[in-house]
């Protein structure tokens, strides 16, 4: 039987949660998982992860619980109330919450966790499902510092960098700030590529220019290959980006920060969703600008 500090409950094993759970198992942790999707549980079981019949049952008697959930509503439903996960957690347990959610929802979880003496670590992940299995994700953490220091080796088993930011909701703001940069970069890339094509530059050539230029961020670099192949299979979808931009705008309004670029880019993603691209990769902004510019598929 695994020692208590090596036993982890994992709630929500979707596209990013499952590869994280698998990395934890390979690192020697005994992982018990729950997800509402039975097929995901079957896949997890095939990779050495125990399955549970409910979130509360998975977390029972575990000193560390990790959650990876799709949105604010899922977080509230899973965590709060008389049948919620926090109510079933033992005092002094640690909750590592990795989802991208709003500050209000996170604060509600913090209140419930405090009432149960659960150490709540907001731990949003930066990166996407395509790299989760590699350990190249990063994370931002806020919450009790002593709890963070206790679980840093665990975080290092599936992230290459961890940044502690404070005792409250700082990590949530950090994740929203990063995703704002990603969204606006996607919009900038779309306009840059459309302008270059209209100026007569070949598709492969302008992508090489961006990849090798001063503005070649890690995001620009990892998106060059799929753009060259015109591969818009989702690593992070337009619908997900629209959801995150709503969170970003809400956070900005709450603290009095005018987010004019965020508002404009949110309208772009609204248009993409309305046109049937909800489940397309968030770099479908490229195709959107091509349509607006009268451009067809590029020649290679």
N, C-alpha and C positions, 0 to 999 in steps of 0.2 A: 504493500500500500504506500502511496506517495505521502511524504510529510506534508503538514498543513500549508506550508509556504510554497509548495509546488502544485497545489490543487487550485484550479481556476475555473470559474463558471463564465461562459461566454454567451451573451444574449444577442442574437441577430447575426447570422452567418451568411450574409449576402455576398455580393461581388467582392467587397473589400474585407468583410469580416472573416470569411472562410479562409482565404490565404493567410491572414494574420493568425487565426486559430491554428492552422497547420504549422506555421513557423514556431509557434509556442510549443506545440506538441513535439516537434523535432528538437527543440531546445531542452526538452526534458520535463516540461510541465504536463500534468495530468489535466486535460481539458474536458469539461462537461458542457455541452452546448444545447441551446434551445433556439428554435426558429419556427415561425408559424408555417413555413413552407416545408412540407415533409420531404420533398426531393432534395432540398439542401441538407437536411439532417442525414438522409441516406448517403449523400456524397461525403459529408463530414465523417460519418461512421466508417466509410470505406478508407478514409485517410487517418484512421487511428484516434478519432475523437468520439467520446461517449455522448450519446443522445439522451435528452431528458424530455419528459412529457409536458413540462411547463417551465416558465422562467423562474417562478418561485421555487420549484423543486430543484432546478439546476443550481440555484444560488444557495440552497440550504446548506448550512455548515461549512460554507466556503469563506475564507478570509479575504479573498480577492474576487471581484466580479467585474467583467469587462462588458460593455454594451456598444453595439454599432447599429444605429437605427436610422431610418430614412428621413424623418422630419420631426417638427415640434409635436405634432399630434401623436405620433408613435411613441415619442419619448414620454409624454405625459401619461399616455395609456399604459405603458409598460411600468413606469416607476411609481405613480402616485395612486392614492386611494387605499382602501382597506385590503384589496387584493393585489396591490402593487408590489413590485419587486423590493422596494426599500422597506416596506412593512415586514417583509419576510427575511431581511438580512439581519445578521447578528450584530449587536453593538461592537464597535471597534473594527468592523470589516471595512474594506476599502472598495469604493466604486470608481472604476476608471471608465469615464463616459467619452467615447471617441467620435460621436456624431457631429455633423454640422447643423447646429440649431441656433435659435435666437436667444438673446440674453434673458428675456422674460421667462421662457420655458425653463432655461437652465437655472434661473434664480428660484423658481418654484421647486425644482428638484433639490437645490441646496437647502431650502427651508425644511423640506421633509427629511433629508439626510441628517441635518443637524439635530432634529427632534429624536432621531433614533441613534445618535452618536455614531453615525456612519461617516467615514472620511470620504468626502466627495471630491474627486479630481476631474476637473474639466480637461479633457485630453484630446482635442480635435486633431485629426490626422491631415497632413498635407501630402498630396500625391494621389494616385488613382489606382484602380484595380489592376492595371496592366503591369505595375511595378511592385504591388504589395507582396508578391511571393519572393522578391529579391532582397527584401530588407532595406530598400532605399527610400522608404517613407520617412517623413519627419513628423514631429509632433510638438505642440505647444501645450503647456500645462499650467493650470492655476488651481489653487486649493491649499489644503494644509501642507506646509513645507515638509514636515516630518514624514507624512505619508508618501509624498513624492520621493523622498530620499530612500524610503524603504523599497519602493517598486521600480527604481531606476534600472536595475539589471533586467527586470522583466521587459520594460519598454525598449531597452537596447537589443532585445532578441528579435524585434520586428521593425525598429526604426533606426536610422543611422545617426540621427541627431535629435536631441530633446532640449527644449528651452523652457525653463521655469520662469513664469512671468508675474506671479503674485498670488494673493490669498483668496481672490474672489472671481469675477467673470473676465479677467484680463485675457485668458486664452480664447474665449469666445470672440472677443473683439479682434484678436490677432488673426483668427481663421477667416473672419469676414473681411478683414483688410487684405489678406492674401488673395482671397477669391475675387475681390473687387479688381485687383491688379490682373488676375488671370482673365476675367471677363473683358476688361478694357483692352488688354493685349490682343485677345481674339478679334475684337472689333477693329483695332488698328491694323492687324495683319490682313484682314479682309480688304480694307481700303487700300493698303499699300500694294497688295498683289493685283487688285483690279486696276489701279493706276499704272503699274508697271506693264501689265498686259496691254492696256490701251496705248501705251507708249512703244509697243512693238517688241518688248523683251520676251524671250521664250520662257515658258513655264519653269523648266529645269534651271534656267540661268538665274531667274529672280529668286528662286528658292535657295540657290547656292549663295547668292549675294546676301540674303538675310542670314543664312546660317553662319557665314564667315564674317559678318559685320560687327560693329560695335554694339548693336542692339540685340545680339544673339543671346538671349537669356536661355536658361535650361529649357524653359517651355518652348521657345522658338526652335531650339535644336531638336527636341524630341518630337516635335510636330512636323519637321521637314520631311522625313521619310514617308509618313502616311499621306501628307499632302502631295508629294511627288507621285505617289501611286493613286491619288484621288480616292483614298480609303477614308470614309467617314463613319466607319463602324464606331459605336460609342465607347470611349473610355470614361467619359462624363457627358451626359446628354444635355441637349438644349433645355429640356424640361427641368432638369436638375439645376442648371445654371439660372434659369428664370426664378426658381424657388429660392436659390441663394441670394439673388439680387433683391428679391422682396425682403429677405432678412436684413440685407445690407442697408437698404433704404429705410427700413423700420428703425434700425439701430441709429442711423444718421439723424433721422427725425427726432428720436428720443433724446439725443444729446446735443442737438442744435448744430449739426454739421451739414452744410448744403452739399449734396452729392450729385452734382449736375451731370457728370459723365455717367455715373451709375444709372441715373434715370433714363438717359438716352439709350444706353446699351440695353437696359431692361426692355425698352420698346422694340429693339431689334430682335431680342429673343422671343418677345410676345408674337412678333410677326412670323418668326420661324415656326413656333408652335402652331400658330393658326394655319400655316401653309402645309402642315403635315410632317414637320421635321422634329417633333417633340422627342423622339427616341434616337435621333441622329446625333453624332458627336458635336460638342459645342463649337468646334471649328467649322460647322456648317455656315457660320457667318461669311465664310469665303464664297460659298455658292450663292448666298443671299446677295452679296454685293455684285457678283457676276451677273445675276439676273437683273438687278437694278441698272447695271451698266451695259446691258445688251450683249454680254459675252456668253458664248457657248463653252463647251468643254475645250480645254487647251489641247493643242497638238504637241506631240512629244518628239 
